[in-house]
């Protein structure tokens, strides 16, 4: 009887040990202090620049009548997504740089993961919708106003938000049910999927398999929509005889094409391309480009390459 009690106590202790991880330690960049201070200043500037730039676009689209079109409505939605991502990452990352490490609770870690992944998944869907908008505008200009109505645009946007946040929520719930029995040190800038799965004591094969399967609706299908849309757009543009008109038509979607290229190349560099032989520092730099510098570049690209936004900026500055 006493032996059975002792065995039960040991099993209970082992079971309890599987859930002892209450917080994680993020190492960030393990570099000398002078570089950390420089990176801190750079990220602080980028953070405030991103917030101001995206808020400016949201304000302009909301208040300028000439920007009340589907394209600019979708751009404002993209700005909201960028603000969510960078606000979720940079403040905590700045603290990590100051202290050369940082701790984050179990709940906060998965909350951060959720608000990193959900807006990014939303952006995958939104960029596909924006490419479809450009396709309709260039290939079916006479039907554009009847197809891309305000109600239709709002419905597409809401659908993208719901899909992005609900799909990711399913995986976050599944990941929180995994056992984390130590170690609890994450050699990364923030709580991300791969570093967390690497720390789990549970069998993560099913989770990895489900993530690989969900790549199809999240990444592959939007990519196909974007490629097909621009294939039809390029075909339509090449049929235009006037080089001036051809350049004018193509310029209406050049900003979106640049944003799509930056977003997908950085995302593929982090999650899709082979990681074998890649150093941790390079992985951190790619993640930084993907989550921090891409949201910073988006408003710059749309502002510098868009005459309507420039006019709206000058008009508001004149007031």
Residue pairs with C-beta under 8 A, 6 or more apart in sequence:
17 181
18 179
18 180
18 181
18 201
19 179
19 180
19 181
20 181
20 182
21 106
21 180
21 181
21 182
21 184
21 199
22 105
22 106
23 103
23 104
23 105
23 106
23 109
23 184
24 103
24 104
24 106
24 109
24 184
24 185
24 186
24 191
24 199
25 101
25 102
25 103
25 104
25 184
25 185
25 186
26 92
26 96
26 101
26 102
26 103
26 104
26 186
26 188
26 189
26 190
26 191
27 96
27 101
27 185
27 186
27 187
27 188
28 93
28 96
28 97
28 100
28 101
28 102
28 188
28 189
28 284
29 35
29 36
29 39
29 97
29 189
29 281
29 284
30 100
31 39
33 100
36 97
36 98
36 100
37 97
39 97
40 94
40 97
40 98
43 90
43 93
43 94
43 97
43 292
44 94
46 90
46 292
46 293
46 296
47 86
47 90
47 91
47 94
47 292
49 296
50 82
50 83
50 86
50 292
50 295
50 296
50 299
51 83
51 86
51 87
53 296
53 298
53 299
53 300
53 303
54 79
54 80
54 82
54 83
54 295
54 298
54 299
55 79
55 83
56 299
56 303
56 313
57 75
57 76
57 79
57 299
57 302
57 303
57 309
58 76
58 79
58 80
60 67
60 309
60 312
60 313
60 316
61 67
61 68
61 72
61 73
61 75
61 76
62 76
63 316
64 312
64 315
64 316
66 308
66 311
66 312
67 308
67 309
67 312
70 133
70 148
70 150
70 153
71 130
71 133
71 134
71 137
71 252
72 308
72 309
73 150
73 153
73 154
73 157
74 126
74 129
74 130
74 133
74 153
74 157
75 130
75 302
77 126
77 157
77 160
78 123
78 126
78 127
78 130
78 259
78 298
79 298
79 299
81 119
81 120
81 122
81 123
81 126
82 119
82 294
82 295
82 298
82 299
83 295
84 115
84 119
85 115
85 116
85 119
85 120
85 291
85 295
86 291
86 292
86 295
86 296
88 112
88 115
88 116
89 112
89 116
89 189
89 190
89 291
89 292
90 292
92 102
92 104
92 112
92 190
93 189
93 190
93 292
95 102
96 102
96 189
104 112
104 191
106 180
109 191
109 196
110 172
110 175
110 176
110 191
112 190
112 191
113 172
113 175
113 190
113 191
113 192
113 193
113 196
114 168
114 169
114 172
116 190
116 191
116 192
116 291
117 168
117 171
117 172
117 193
118 164
118 165
118 168
118 169
119 164
120 164
120 267
120 291
121 163
121 164
121 165
121 167
121 168
121 218
122 160
122 161
122 163
122 164
122 165
123 164
123 263
124 164
124 218
124 219
124 222
125 159
125 160
125 163
125 164
125 222
126 157
126 160
127 222
127 226
127 256
127 259
127 260
127 263
128 221
128 222
128 223
128 225
128 226
128 229
129 156
129 157
129 160
130 256
131 225
131 226
131 229
131 230
131 253
131 256
131 260
132 225
132 229
133 148
133 153
134 229
134 230
134 233
134 252
134 253
134 256
135 229
135 230
135 232
135 233
136 143
136 144
136 147
136 148
137 144
137 148
137 252
138 233
138 236
138 237
138 249
138 252
138 253
139 232
139 233
139 236
140 147
167 214
167 217
167 218
171 193
171 207
171 210
171 211
171 214
174 207
174 210
175 193
175 196
175 197
175 200
175 207
178 197
178 200
178 201
178 202
178 204
178 207
179 200
179 201
179 202
180 199
180 200
180 201
181 201
182 201
183 199
184 199
186 195
186 196
186 199
187 195
187 280
188 195
188 280
188 283
188 284
188 287
189 284
189 287
189 288
190 287
190 291
192 287
193 211
194 271
197 204
197 207
197 208
215 272
219 267
219 272
223 264
226 260
230 253
230 257
233 250
233 253
236 249
237 246
237 249
237 250
238 246
240 246
240 249
251 305
254 305
255 301
255 302
255 305
255 306
258 301
258 305
259 297
259 298
259 301
259 302
262 294
262 297
263 294
266 286
266 289
266 290
266 294
267 290
269 286
269 289
269 290
270 283
270 286
270 287
270 290
275 283
302 309
303 309
303 310
303 313
